[in-house]
Amino acid sequence: MANPGPPPVEEKPAAESTETETPTPVEEEESTERETVAIGVDPLSSGLNPHLVANNNELVSQIAELVLPSAFHGEHMDTDVLASAEEVQPPEGVAQRVVYKIASPAQWSDGTPISGSDFHYLWTQMTSTAGVSDAAAYYAIKEVSTSSAGRVVTVDFSERVADWHSLFAHLLPSHLLQDAEFTRALADGIPASAGRYSVAGVDRGRGVITLNRNDRFWGADPALVDVVQLRTVRNTGQAVNMLRSGQVGFVDFTPEQTSLENLSLLSNVNAGTVTRGRQLRLHLSARQSALPDERQRRALASLIETDQVARLAAGRASELRPGQNPVSGDVELAPLRERAGRKPLRIAADPTNSEAMAAARTIVDVLEAQAISAEVVSERTQTITGTLLPRGEVDALVSWESLAVKPATMASHFLCEEEGLVSSDFSGFCPENSEATVSEILSGRISPEEGLERVRKLNAEQVLYVPLMDEVRIHALGRGIVGPGQSIEDWDAGLVTAPTWRKDEQ
């Protein structure tokens, strides 16, 4: 077990002053004796903050699992992070109270103890930032308070949240980020870790992310390999060459038309596809200055052939899972034409997301072919969700959405925009009885599966999004790493299993 070392004397170390930049960790000098393995991954096109919709991709999610601490993993408490977590009798005026006791040795890699400040920081940022994921359960929190030198965290709720275990996943080092803008935090790295690995460097120019074993990790089963290098794989040819030469022992990347065929020709390489819980969607804005009339949204959706958009967005016809359009049959286009006659339809996408941008361009081409004026808006996701959508300056957004059937995810579809409350729903539509529906979902009075049915029913009635395609990935196992098994099916979890890896010296 790694020796965590002594914690600092100060109860609350002073944060380093910064305006918008995330503090950069000092990269340790690499030793030739350090055991290193390398894998191939998609390019890092975003920051590393896993709580932002803009960063909703496989690479960011897996790095977060290795580096950032979570109170629970599913229903199971992380006993490295917490000594206990339980519901207690709430006082009058509080719907529910949960008390977390942080494990005494739990600390960040700079020696600062994990504390209630980290819980409070995540709560406040999730409820005050546009474009965050699954914020509904955080809105139900009334107060987060700390005691016992920050080691006891008391969370009071204004309404019941049955799935409170899903809260406080991927805690962030608040002592290093509290002066930084949340949307810029972790833009180029993660300054401190409380997981089995730490981010030692992000070199976008070379296409290399370096993860070092966190020698201050105090928990059971520390990482075995000293260094894991994540090397950018931009296409199938590069993946094949890197596996053939042994530069990487495993790759996890977005497929192209002939990826599996190319990989099948390599001896000693085992390849296959995996699906992930993400879906590329066209989100339609129901705001007054966008597409407030359901007939306008229905007309736009009716023109989208999801098979075609998926093929052109992904650039392939193989390993493709197109979405199912909620609108079918002939639809009157006059309401959409009238709106486009006043001002062109504006379809937004993030230029760093090639599939989303290709889908947006395809949709605009489809509209123009019907003599409906439209244009693509190329902006970063955070600008779109934080400024353009709320102001009604764009009519739709193409982005990746989580398919997790969780109460917080389902409830987020029913949140309404109010003054001082930034909704995490891109449509801006406020359903009837929204507060009651959110409460029913979060409290567990209806199951997540029933919540999903309500989301689908709402979408069928109001046409708030069009599913374009589900995420499919390629996994290929070569030589150089001893990991979860010899079959590619054993590697389904991918990078998350890195703490168990060993370098294969053969």
C-alpha positions in Angstrom: 0.0 0.0 0.0 1.3 3.5 -0.9 2.3 5.7 2.0 0.0 8.7 2.0 2.3 10.9 4.1 1.2 13.3 6.8 -1.6 15.9 6.1 -0.8 19.6 6.4 -1.1 21.4 9.7 -3.6 24.0 8.4 -7.3 23.1 8.4 -7.9 25.1 5.3 -4.9 25.8 3.2 -5.0 29.1 1.2 -6.0 28.7 -2.4 -3.5 29.8 -5.0 -4.7 32.9 -6.7 -5.9 32.5 -10.3 -8.2 34.3 -12.7 -9.4 31.7 -15.2 -6.5 29.3 -15.5 -6.4 26.0 -13.7 -3.2 25.6 -11.6 -0.8 23.4 -13.4 0.8 20.6 -11.5 4.5 20.3 -11.4 5.4 17.3 -13.6 7.7 14.9 -11.9 11.0 14.1 -13.6 10.6 10.7 -15.3 12.9 8.0 -14.2 14.0 5.3 -16.7 13.1 2.7 -14.1 9.5 3.7 -14.0 7.2 1.0 -15.4 5.3 2.5 -18.2 2.5 1.3 -20.5 0.8 3.1 -23.3 -2.7 2.9 -24.9 -4.3 4.6 -27.8 -7.3 6.9 -27.3 -9.4 9.5 -29.2 -8.0 13.0 -29.3 -8.8 15.2 -26.2 -11.1 17.8 -27.8 -12.4 19.2 -24.5 -11.4 20.0 -20.9 -11.2 17.4 -18.2 -14.2 18.6 -16.0 -16.5 15.6 -16.1 -19.5 17.6 -14.8 -19.9 19.7 -18.0 -22.0 18.6 -21.0 -19.2 20.0 -23.2 -16.9 17.3 -21.8 -19.3 14.4 -22.1 -17.0 11.9 -23.8 -15.4 8.5 -23.0 -11.9 9.7 -22.4 -12.9 12.4 -19.9 -15.2 10.0 -18.1 -12.6 7.3 -17.7 -9.8 9.7 -16.6 -12.2 11.1 -13.9 -12.8 7.6 -12.6 -9.0 7.1 -12.1 -8.2 10.5 -10.7 -11.2 12.0 -8.9 -12.8 10.6 -5.7 -16.5 9.7 -5.4 -18.7 9.2 -2.4 -20.4 6.2 -4.0 -19.9 4.0 -7.0 -23.5 2.9 -7.9 -25.0 1.8 -4.6 -21.6 1.0 -3.0 -19.9 3.5 -0.7 -16.3 4.1 -1.5 -14.7 3.1 1.8 -11.4 4.7 0.8 -13.1 8.1 0.7 -15.9 7.7 3.4 -16.0 6.1 6.8 -19.8 6.2 6.7 -22.8 7.8 5.0 -26.3 7.5 6.2 -29.7 9.1 6.4 -30.5 10.5 9.8 -33.7 11.9 11.3 -34.1 15.4 9.8 -35.0 18.5 11.9 -38.2 20.4 11.3 -38.2 22.2 8.0 -35.8 19.7 6.4 -37.2 17.0 4.1 -34.2 14.7 4.4 -30.8 14.7 6.0 -27.7 12.7 5.0 -24.5 12.7 7.0 -21.2 11.8 5.4 -18.1 11.1 7.5 -14.9 11.3 5.5 -12.2 8.7 6.1 -9.4 10.2 8.2 -6.6 9.4 5.8 -8.5 10.6 2.7 -6.5 13.4 1.0 -5.6 15.1 -2.2 -2.2 14.4 -3.8 -0.9 17.7 -2.6 -1.5 16.6 1.0 -4.7 18.6 1.6 -7.4 16.5 3.3 -10.6 15.8 1.4 -13.2 17.9 3.3 -16.7 19.2 3.4 -15.4 22.2 1.4 -15.1 19.9 -1.6 -18.8 18.7 -1.2 -20.0 22.3 -0.8 -18.0 23.5 -3.8 -19.5 20.9 -6.1 -23.0 21.6 -4.9 -22.8 25.3 -5.5 -21.2 25.0 -8.9 -23.7 22.4 -10.1 -26.6 24.7 -9.2 -25.1 27.9 -10.6 -23.5 26.9 -13.9 -25.1 26.4 -17.3 -24.4 23.3 -19.2 -23.8 20.8 -16.4 -25.0 17.2 -16.4 -27.7 15.7 -14.1 -28.2 18.8 -11.9 -31.7 18.0 -10.8 -30.7 16.2 -7.5 -28.3 19.0 -6.6 -31.2 21.6 -6.9 -33.0 19.5 -4.2 -30.2 20.3 -1.7 -31.0 23.0 0.8 -27.7 23.3 2.6 -24.3 21.6 2.9 -22.6 22.2 6.2 -19.4 20.8 7.8 -18.1 20.0 11.3 -15.3 18.1 13.0 -12.6 20.0 11.1 -14.4 19.5 7.8 -14.5 15.7 8.2 -18.3 15.5 8.8 -20.6 16.7 6.1 -24.3 17.3 6.7 -26.5 17.6 3.6 -30.0 18.9 4.1 -32.6 18.5 1.3 -35.7 20.6 0.6 -37.3 17.5 -0.9 -36.6 13.8 -0.8 -33.9 12.3 -3.0 -34.1 8.5 -2.9 -31.0 8.1 -5.1 -28.8 10.3 -2.9 -26.0 7.8 -3.5 -25.5 9.3 -7.0 -24.6 12.7 -5.5 -21.0 13.9 -5.0 -19.4 11.7 -7.7 -16.0 13.0 -9.0 -15.4 15.6 -6.2 -13.0 18.3 -7.3 -10.1 19.9 -5.3 -11.9 23.1 -4.2 -8.9 24.6 -2.5 -7.2 24.9 -5.9 -10.3 25.8 -8.0 -12.4 28.1 -5.9 -11.1 31.2 -7.6 -11.4 29.8 -11.1 -14.5 29.9 -13.3 -16.1 26.4 -13.1 -16.4 26.1 -16.9 -12.7 26.7 -17.3 -11.6 24.6 -14.3 -9.7 21.6 -15.5 -9.4 23.0 -19.0 -5.8 21.7 -19.4 -5.3 19.3 -16.5 -6.4 18.3 -13.0 -4.1 19.9 -10.4 -4.6 17.4 -7.6 -5.8 13.8 -7.5 -7.4 11.6 -4.8 -7.6 8.5 -7.0 -5.1 5.9 -7.9 -3.6 8.0 -10.7 -2.9 11.7 -11.1 -2.7 13.7 -14.3 1.0 14.6 -14.7 0.7 16.3 -18.1 -1.6 17.1 -21.0 0.4 17.7 -24.2 -2.1 18.4 -26.9 0.6 19.2 -29.5 2.2 15.7 -29.1 -1.2 14.1 -28.5 0.0 12.6 -25.1 -1.7 12.6 -21.7 0.5 11.2 -18.9 -1.0 9.6 -15.8 1.3 8.9 -12.9 0.6 6.6 -10.1 -0.6 8.6 -7.1 2.0 7.8 -4.4 -0.1 9.6 -1.8 -3.1 7.3 -2.4 -4.0 5.9 1.0 -6.5 3.2 0.1 -6.5 -0.5 -0.7 -5.1 -1.8 -4.0 -3.0 1.1 -5.3 -2.0 1.2 -8.9 0.6 -1.3 -10.0 2.0 0.5 -13.1 3.9 3.7 -12.4 3.0 5.5 -15.6 0.1 5.2 -18.1 0.5 7.1 -21.4 -2.6 8.0 -23.4 -1.6 8.5 -27.0 -3.9 10.1 -29.5 -5.2 7.8 -32.3 -6.7 10.0 -35.0 -7.7 7.3 -37.5 -7.7 3.6 -38.1 -4.4 3.6 -39.9 -2.6 5.1 -37.0 -4.3 2.7 -34.6 -3.1 -0.3 -36.7 0.4 1.0 -37.0 0.7 1.7 -33.3 -0.6 -1.8 -32.4 1.6 -3.5 -35.0 4.8 -1.7 -33.8 3.9 -2.3 -30.1 3.8 1.5 -29.4 0.5 0.8 -27.6 -0.9 -2.3 -26.1 -4.6 -1.4 -26.3 -6.7 1.1 -28.2 -10.1 2.6 -27.5 -11.3 4.8 -30.3 -14.2 5.9 -32.5 -14.6 3.5 -35.5 -14.3 4.3 -39.2 -15.8 2.3 -42.1 -13.0 -0.4 -42.2 -11.7 -0.3 -38.7 -12.6 -3.9 -37.7 -11.5 -5.2 -41.1 -8.1 -3.6 -40.8 -7.6 -4.7 -37.2 -8.6 -8.3 -38.1 -5.6 -8.6 -40.3 -3.2 -8.1 -37.4 -1.9 -11.3 -35.7 -2.0 -11.2 -31.9 -4.6 -8.4 -31.9 -8.1 -9.1 -30.6 -10.7 -6.4 -31.6 -14.4 -5.8 -31.1 -17.0 -3.1 -30.7 -18.6 -1.8 -27.5 -21.6 0.5 -27.0 -21.6 3.3 -24.4 -24.5 5.1 -22.8 -24.3 8.3 -24.9 -26.4 9.5 -27.8 -25.9 12.2 -30.3 -29.0 14.4 -30.3 -30.5 17.4 -32.0 -31.9 19.4 -29.1 -34.7 21.9 -30.2 -35.2 25.1 -28.3 -38.7 26.0 -27.3 -37.8 29.5 -26.1 -40.0 32.4 -27.3 -37.4 33.8 -29.8 -36.5 30.3 -31.1 -39.1 27.6 -31.9 -41.8 28.1 -29.3 -44.5 26.5 -31.5 -44.6 22.7 -31.2 -45.7 22.6 -34.9 -42.4 24.3 -35.9 -40.3 21.8 -34.0 -42.4 18.9 -35.3 -41.9 20.1 -38.9 -38.2 20.4 -38.5 -37.9 16.9 -37.0 -40.0 15.4 -39.7 -37.3 16.4 -42.3 -34.6 14.5 -40.5 -33.8 11.0 -41.7 -31.7 9.7 -38.8 -30.1 6.9 -40.8 -28.7 9.4 -43.3 -27.6 11.9 -40.6 -25.9 9.2 -38.6 -24.0 7.9 -41.7 -22.8 11.3 -42.7 -22.0 12.5 -39.2 -20.0 9.4 -38.4 -18.5 9.0 -41.8 -19.3 5.3 -41.9 -22.1 2.8 -42.5 -20.6 0.0 -40.4 -20.8 -0.3 -36.6 -23.6 2.3 -36.7 -26.6 2.6 -34.5 -28.9 5.4 -35.8 -31.5 6.9 -33.4 -35.3 6.7 -33.8 -37.0 9.9 -34.8 -40.1 10.6 -32.6 -41.8 12.1 -35.6 -43.1 10.1 -38.6 -45.5 10.6 -41.4 -46.4 13.7 -43.3 -46.2 16.9 -41.3 -47.3 20.4 -42.4 -44.1 22.5 -43.0 -45.9 25.9 -43.2 -45.2 26.9 -39.6 -41.5 26.2 -40.0 -41.3 28.0 -43.3 -43.0 31.0 -41.8 -40.5 31.2 -39.0 -37.5 30.7 -41.3 -38.9 33.4 -43.6 -38.5 35.9 -40.7 -35.0 34.7 -39.7 -32.9 31.7 -40.7 -32.9 28.6 -38.5 -29.7 28.5 -36.6 -28.3 25.0 -35.7 -25.4 25.1 -33.3 -22.6 22.6 -32.7 -19.2 22.6 -31.1 -16.4 22.7 -33.7 -14.2 20.5 -31.6 -16.8 17.7 -31.9 -16.5 16.5 -35.5 -19.5 14.2 -35.4 -21.8 16.9 -33.9 -20.5 19.5 -36.4 -21.0 17.1 -39.4 -24.6 16.3 -38.2 -25.4 20.1 -37.9 -24.1 20.7 -41.4 -26.1 17.8 -42.8 -29.3 19.0 -41.1 -28.8 22.5 -42.5 -28.3 21.1 -46.0 -31.5 19.1 -45.6 -33.4 22.2 -44.6 -31.9 24.3 -47.4 -32.8 21.6 -49.9 -36.4 22.2 -48.8 -36.0 25.9 -49.4 -36.0 26.5 -45.7 -33.4 29.1 -44.8 -30.9 27.7 -42.2 -27.3 28.1 -41.1 -24.7 26.4 -38.9 -23.5 28.2 -35.7 -20.0 27.0 -34.8 -19.3 27.8 -31.1 -18.0 26.0 -28.0 -20.7 24.1 -26.1 -20.3 26.3 -23.0 -21.0 29.4 -25.0 -24.0 27.8 -26.6 -25.5 26.5 -23.4 -24.6 29.5 -21.3 -25.4 32.4 -23.7 -26.8 31.6 -27.1 -29.6 29.1 -26.1 -30.9 31.2 -23.1 -31.0 34.3 -25.3 -32.8 32.5 -28.1 -29.9 33.2 -30.5 -29.8 29.6 -31.7 -32.8 27.3 -32.5 -31.1 23.9 -31.9 -28.0 22.3 -30.6 -26.3 19.0 -31.7 -24.5 17.4 -28.8 -23.9 14.1 -26.9 -26.4 13.2 -24.2 -26.2 10.6 -21.4 -28.5 7.6 -21.9 -28.2 6.6 -18.2 -31.6 5.7 -16.8 -31.1 7.4 -13.5 -33.5 9.6 -11.5 -31.4 12.7 -11.8 -31.0 12.3 -15.5 -34.8 11.7 -16.0 -35.8 14.6 -13.7 -33.5 17.0 -15.5 -35.8 16.8 -18.5 -38.6 18.4 -16.4 -36.7 21.3 -14.8 -38.0 24.7 -15.7 -35.9 27.9 -16.2 -36.5 30.5 -13.6 -34.8 33.7 -12.6 -31.6 32.7 -10.8 -32.0 29.0 -11.8 -30.0 27.8 -14.8 -31.9 24.9 -16.2 -29.9 21.9 -17.4 -32.5 21.1 -20.0 -31.5 22.5 -23.4 -35.1 23.0 -24.7 -36.1 25.6 -22.2 -39.6 24.0 -22.3 -41.5 24.0 -19.0 -43.9 21.1 -18.9 -47.2 21.2 -16.9 -46.8 20.0 -13.3 -43.1 20.1 -13.7 -42.3 20.5 -10.0 -44.5 17.6 -9.1 -42.9 15.4 -11.8 -39.4 16.2 -10.7 -40.4 15.5 -7.1 -42.0 12.1 -8.0 -38.9 11.0 -9.9 -36.3 12.2 -7.3 -38.2 10.8 -4.4 -38.5 7.4 -5.9 -42.3 7.4 -6.0 -41.9 6.5 -9.6 -39.1 4.3 -10.9 -36.4 5.6 -13.3 -37.9 3.3 -16.0 -41.3 5.0 -15.6 -39.5 8.3 -15.6 -37.9 7.4 -18.9 -41.4 6.6 -20.3 -42.6 10.1 -19.2 -39.6 11.7 -20.9 -40.4 9.8 -24.1 -44.1 10.7 -23.9 -43.1 14.4 -23.3 -40.8 14.3 -26.4 -43.5 12.6 -28.5 -45.9 15.4 -27.7 -43.6 18.4 -27.7 -40.6 17.3 -30.0 -37.8 18.6 -27.8 -35.0 16.4 -29.2 -34.3 14.0 -32.1 -32.0 11.0 -31.3 -29.4 10.9 -34.1 -27.1 8.0 -33.2 -25.8 6.0 -30.2 -22.1 5.9 -29.4 -20.2 2.8 -30.6 -16.5 2.3 -29.9 -13.7 0.0 -31.0 -11.6 -1.8 -28.5 -8.4 -3.6 -29.7 -6.0 -5.5 -27.5 -2.4 -6.1 -28.7 0.7 -6.9 -26.7 2.5 -5.2 -23.9 -0.1 -5.0 -21.2 -1.2 -7.7 -18.7 -4.7 -6.6 -17.7 -8.2 -7.9 -16.9 -7.9 -10.9 -19.3 -6.8 -12.1 -22.6 -10.2 -11.8 -24.4 -11.3 -8.4 -25.7 -14.6 -8.9 -23.8 -12.6 -8.8 -20.5 -11.5 -5.3 -21.5 -15.0 -3.8 -21.8 -14.4 -1.3 -19.0 -11.3 0.0 -20.8 -9.0 2.5 -19.1 -10.9 2.3 -15.8 -9.1 -1.0 -15.1 -5.6 0.6 -15.4 -4.8 0.2 -11.6 -4.7 -3.6 -12.2 -2.4 -3.5 -15.3 1.1 -4.8 -15.5 3.7 -4.3 -18.2 4.2 -7.5 -20.2 7.9 -7.9 -20.6 7.6 -10.7 -23.2 
